[in-house]
């Protein structure tokens, strides 16, 4: 959070808001950003089964991963604290960094109800195999672009393990990206604080342009531009692509830039601008979570994907 008492936004976010002509709307949306967890948010968190967490590894690369548990694995014992009864598996890129204090961005999603909330702050191990996160930014987002799904138990799920890792995407991983309808992105602000956000659309909205490049359209949102504002100053980014059918996950790290040109957005329905990610690392996990999900009911807000 910026040191200014007049705005919750840092200079990168302000620059993007101004370039998009959304400063006034961003100011309105910014009133919802707090440093405490309201009672309604605490109840929402206690009902969730998944928490997406973004952080930087020891080399400074950003990753996003998912933590799962039964209802109640997330708790807000007070208005500034979120406890998480889970930590990343040993082979997860964020396992080592979250074993120590770290800046994290988190997002809790309720696909069935098309609800989401973000909580960013400082994480520390709790000594019992979980995390304690001290909140710095807490806010909800609109339901746009969330595909409706319900969780299913997968009692035969194994231990999370790496099935592939490398510097670029394999052919199968490119196909997984190109058919995804949901991903999560972690970015970092100028003070090193991390944010985690959600992106959704019809299959094909995320495009695998090559083995080391992904591209996606940015649709109209809440005008906060926290992801793009971070990328304005720091190109590092981490993507999480959950496999809702198998419980696997594709974790990608790299550097992203925003293309504001009309030419980039042309032919991409609903695109206000386009983001290109240069891939520098990939980790594919099997059995990343014991949950699978029902088939999607696509959001009515989704623009049609480009041919």
C-alpha positions in Angstrom: 0.0 0.0 0.0 1.3 3.5 -0.8 2.4 5.8 2.0 0.0 8.5 0.8 -3.1 8.9 3.0 -5.1 10.1 0.0 -5.0 7.0 -2.2 -4.5 3.2 -1.7 -2.6 3.1 -5.1 1.1 3.2 -5.9 2.5 5.2 -8.9 2.3 2.3 -11.3 -1.4 1.8 -10.6 -2.0 5.5 -10.9 -0.2 5.7 -14.2 -2.2 2.8 -15.7 -5.5 4.2 -14.4 -4.7 7.6 -16.0 -3.7 6.0 -19.3 -7.0 4.0 -19.4 -9.0 7.1 -18.4 -10.4 5.4 -15.3 -8.9 7.5 -12.5 -12.3 8.6 -11.1 -13.7 5.1 -11.2 -10.5 3.7 -9.6 -10.9 6.2 -6.8 -14.5 5.0 -6.2 -13.4 1.3 -6.3 -10.4 2.1 -4.0 -12.8 3.0 -1.2 -13.4 -0.8 -0.8 -9.8 -1.5 0.0 -9.2 -2.0 3.7 -6.6 -3.3 6.1 -9.0 -5.4 8.2 -11.1 -8.5 7.5 -14.8 -7.7 7.9 -17.0 -10.3 9.6 -18.7 -11.1 6.3 -15.3 -11.7 4.7 -14.3 -14.0 7.6 -17.3 -16.1 7.1 -16.6 -16.3 3.4 -13.0 -17.4 4.0 -14.1 -20.1 6.5 -16.3 -21.7 3.8 -13.6 -21.9 1.1 -11.7 -25.0 0.0 -8.9 -23.3 -2.0 -6.6 -20.3 -1.5 -4.4 -19.1 -4.3 -1.1 -17.7 -3.0 1.5 -15.7 -4.9 5.0 -15.0 -3.7 8.6 -14.6 -5.0 11.0 -17.5 -4.7 14.6 -17.2 -3.5 15.8 -16.2 -6.9 13.1 -13.4 -7.1 10.9 -15.2 -9.6 7.2 -14.8 -8.9 4.9 -17.9 -8.8 1.3 -18.6 -7.9 0.2 -21.8 -6.3 -2.9 -23.2 -4.6 -3.5 -24.4 -1.0 -6.5 -26.6 -0.2 -8.3 -28.0 2.8 -11.7 -28.7 4.2 -14.1 -26.0 5.2 -12.4 -24.1 8.1 -8.9 -24.5 6.9 -9.0 -20.8 6.5 -9.8 -18.8 9.6 -9.7 -15.1 10.6 -9.2 -15.2 14.4 -9.1 -11.4 14.4 -9.6 -8.6 11.9 -5.9 -8.4 10.8 -5.1 -12.1 10.7 -5.7 -15.1 8.3 -4.6 -18.5 9.4 -4.1 -21.2 6.7 -4.0 -24.9 7.8 -1.9 -25.8 4.8 1.5 -25.2 3.2 2.8 -25.9 -0.3 4.0 -29.5 -1.0 7.8 -30.1 -0.9 8.1 -30.0 -4.7 6.1 -26.8 -5.1 8.2 -23.7 -6.2 7.0 -21.8 -3.2 7.6 -24.5 -0.6 10.9 -23.1 0.5 10.0 -19.4 0.6 6.8 -20.0 2.6 8.8 -21.9 5.2 10.0 -18.4 6.2 8.3 -15.0 6.5 7.4 -13.7 3.0 5.3 -11.1 1.3 2.2 -12.8 -0.2 -0.8 -12.0 -2.3 -3.8 -14.3 -2.0 -7.2 -14.7 -3.6 -10.1 -16.9 -2.4 -12.6 -17.9 -5.1 -16.1 -19.3 -4.8 -16.8 -20.5 -8.3 -20.2 -21.9 -7.4 -21.3 -18.5 -6.1 -19.2 -16.4 -8.5 -17.6 -14.6 -5.6 -13.9 -13.7 -4.8 -11.9 -11.7 -2.3 -8.2 -10.8 -2.2 -6.0 -10.5 0.9 -2.4 -9.3 0.6 0.1 -9.1 3.4 2.9 -10.8 5.3 3.0 -14.6 5.8 4.9 -16.6 8.4 4.9 -20.3 9.3 2.7 -21.1 12.2 4.9 -24.0 13.5 2.2 -26.5 12.9 2.5 -27.0 9.1 0.4 -23.9 8.2 0.7 -20.2 7.7 -0.3 -17.0 9.5 -0.9 -14.0 7.2 -1.1 -10.5 8.6 -3.4 -8.5 6.3 -2.4 -5.3 4.6 -5.0 -5.1 1.8 -8.4 -6.7 1.9 -11.1 -6.3 -0.7 -13.7 -8.1 -2.8 -14.0 -8.1 -6.6 -17.0 -8.3 -8.9 -18.3 -11.7 -10.2 -17.2 -11.1 -13.8 -15.5 -13.8 -15.8 -15.8 -16.5 -13.1 -17.0 -19.8 -14.4 -19.5 -21.5 -12.2 -18.2 -24.8 -10.8 -18.7 -26.9 -7.7 -16.0 -28.9 -5.9 -15.8 -32.7 -5.9 -13.8 -34.9 -3.5 -11.1 -37.1 -5.0 -10.3 -39.5 -2.1 -7.8 -41.5 -4.1 -5.6 -38.4 -4.8 -1.9 -39.0 -4.3 0.8 -36.8 -2.9 1.5 -33.7 -5.0 4.5 -34.3 -7.3 6.3 -32.8 -10.3 5.6 -34.5 -13.6 7.4 -32.0 -15.8 9.6 -28.9 -15.3 11.6 -26.8 -17.7 12.2 -23.3 -19.1 9.5 -23.5 -21.8 6.1 -25.0 -22.4 5.8 -28.4 -23.9 3.3 -29.1 -26.7 0.8 -30.6 -24.1 1.2 -27.7 -21.8 0.6 -25.2 -24.6 -2.6 -27.1 -25.4 -3.6 -26.9 -21.7 -3.1 -23.2 -21.7 -5.0 -22.7 -25.0 -8.0 -24.5 -23.7 -8.1 -23.0 -20.2 -11.0 -20.8 -19.1 -9.4 -19.7 -15.8 -6.0 -18.7 -14.5 -4.5 -16.8 -11.6 -1.7 -14.3 -11.8 0.8 -13.0 -9.2 2.6 -9.7 -9.6 4.6 -7.4 -7.3 4.5 -3.7 -6.5 7.4 -1.3 -6.2 7.7 -2.1 -2.5 7.9 -5.8 -3.1 4.4 -6.5 -1.9 2.6 -9.2 -3.8 -0.9 -9.3 -5.3 -2.8 -12.3 -6.7 -5.6 -11.9 -9.2 -8.0 -13.9 -11.3 -8.5 -14.0 -15.0 -11.3 -15.9 -16.8 -12.9 -16.2 -20.2 -14.1 -18.7 -22.7 -11.6 -21.4 -23.7 -9.1 -19.8 -26.1 -8.9 -16.5 -24.4 -5.4 -17.4 -23.2 -3.3 -18.1 -26.2 0.0 -20.0 -26.4 1.8 -18.0 -29.0 4.9 -20.2 -28.8 6.8 -22.4 -26.3 8.0 -19.4 -24.4 5.1 -17.0 -24.9 1.5 -16.6 -23.6 -0.9 -13.8 -24.5 -4.3 -12.9 -23.1 -6.8 -10.0 -23.5 -7.6 -7.7 -20.6 -11.3 -7.2 -20.3 -13.2 -4.4 -18.5 -12.9 -4.8 -14.8 -13.0 -2.8 -11.6 -10.6 -0.1 -12.9 -8.2 -0.6 -10.0 -5.6 -2.0 -12.4 -3.5 -3.6 -9.6 -2.1 -6.3 -11.9 -1.3 -4.0 -14.8 -0.1 -1.3 -12.3 2.4 -3.7 -10.9 3.5 -4.8 -14.3 4.0 -1.1 -15.3 6.9 -1.0 -12.8 8.0 -4.6 -12.4 7.5 -7.2 -15.3 7.8 -10.3 -13.1 4.7 -12.5 -13.0 3.6 -16.0 -12.0 0.6 -17.9 -13.4 -1.4 -20.7 -12.0 -3.5 -22.8 -14.4 -5.6 -25.3 -12.3 -6.7 -28.5 -14.0 -10.2 -28.7 -12.7 -10.7 -32.3 -14.1 -7.7 -34.0 -12.6 -6.6 -31.8 -9.6 -3.3 -31.1 -11.3 -1.8 -27.6 -11.8 0.5 -25.8 -14.3 2.7 -23.2 -12.7 4.4 -20.7 -14.9 6.8 -17.8 -14.2 8.1 -15.2 -16.5 8.0 -11.5 -17.4 5.0 -9.7 -18.8 4.3 -6.5 -20.6 1.1 -4.7 -21.6 0.4 -3.8 -25.2 -1.9 -0.8 -25.4 -2.0 -0.7 -29.2 -5.3 -1.0 -31.1 -3.5 -3.4 -33.4 -2.9 -5.9 -30.5 -6.5 -5.8 -29.4 -7.9 -6.1 -32.9 -9.6 -9.4 -33.5 -9.9 -10.1 -29.7 -13.5 -9.5 -28.7 -13.8 -7.5 -25.5 -10.1 -6.8 -25.3 -9.2 -3.3 -24.0 -5.5 -4.2 -24.1 -3.3 -7.3 -24.3 -0.7 -8.8 -22.1 2.2 -10.8 -23.4 4.1 -13.1 -21.0 7.6 -14.4 -21.8 7.9 -17.7 -20.1 11.1 -18.4 -18.2 10.1 -21.4 -16.0 7.4 -24.1 -15.9 6.5 -26.6 -13.2 3.6 -29.1 -13.8 2.2 -30.8 -10.7 0.0 -33.9 -10.5 -2.3 -34.3 -7.6 -1.8 -30.7 -6.7 -5.1 -30.8 -4.8 -7.5 -33.6 -3.7 -10.3 -31.6 -5.3 -11.7 -31.9 -8.8 -14.6 -29.7 -10.0 -17.8 -30.1 -12.0 -17.9 -28.9 -15.6 -18.0 -25.2 -16.1 -21.0 -22.9 -16.6 -19.3 -20.1 -18.4 -19.8 -16.6 -17.1 -22.3 -14.5 -19.1 -19.8 -11.7 -19.0 -17.3 -13.6 -21.1 -16.7 -12.2 -24.5 -16.4 -14.7 -27.3 -12.9 -16.1 -27.7 -11.1 -15.2 -30.9 -11.0 -17.7 -33.6 
